[in-house]
Structure formats: structure tokens, C-alpha cells
Amino acid sequence: MSFIANFLVAVVAALHVYFLILEMFLWTKPLGLKTFRNSIEKATESAVLAANQGLYNGFLAAGLVWGLLHPNLAFAFQIKAFFLLCVVVAGVYGAATVSRRILYVQAAPAAVALVLLWLA
């Protein structure tokens, strides 16, 4: 169970690295425009905000990786639980304010990982 929980934590971290790349580097490129359903005009106007948002996604990924690599298992659990909770809260807020899709792409994987982490 612990392996599966840590695997899901790694998946959530990888998703947030992907979000970082989309928001910081691909926001005004075809993939970013398609992913976020933006026009080039809207994307250009919001690029600085998106880059900032991408940076925060990078911090979430870094925290999850820190939890995966920390040698003290009790403290590693606390780190992973904290950052997964942050992801869930951000995902729920994003689903309520931006797009329901965020609930499934961001919050749900983190919630499943958090439950499995606690069960492990």
C-alpha cells in the first residue's frame, strides 16, 4: 500500500511539473492555448499571471518530491500530507472559480493519494 501511495504522490508531483511548464512556458503557445481554451489575446494579457501560477505549481511539486525523498518516514508523511492537502484545496478552489475540470485533473488525484497515504 505504501508503494502505491508514494507512486500516486509522484504522479501528482509530475502533474504539477507539467502544469508549471504549461503555465510558465507554453501559455501563449498552441498547446497552452488549447489546454486552457484561451485566445492568443487573452493569453498574452494574462501571461505574467499564468507564469506566477505556474511557479506556485512548481512549489507544490517540489514539496511533494521533498516528502518522497525525506529519510525520516514520520516527517515525510507529514510533508506529503500537507502538500497533498494544499493541492486538494487549490483544486477545489479552481473548480469552483475557473473550471469544474480542475476538480478531476488536480484535486481528485491528490485526494486519492492522500487517502492511500493515510491508509498506508
Beta strands, then each sheet from edge to edge (+ up, - down):
end
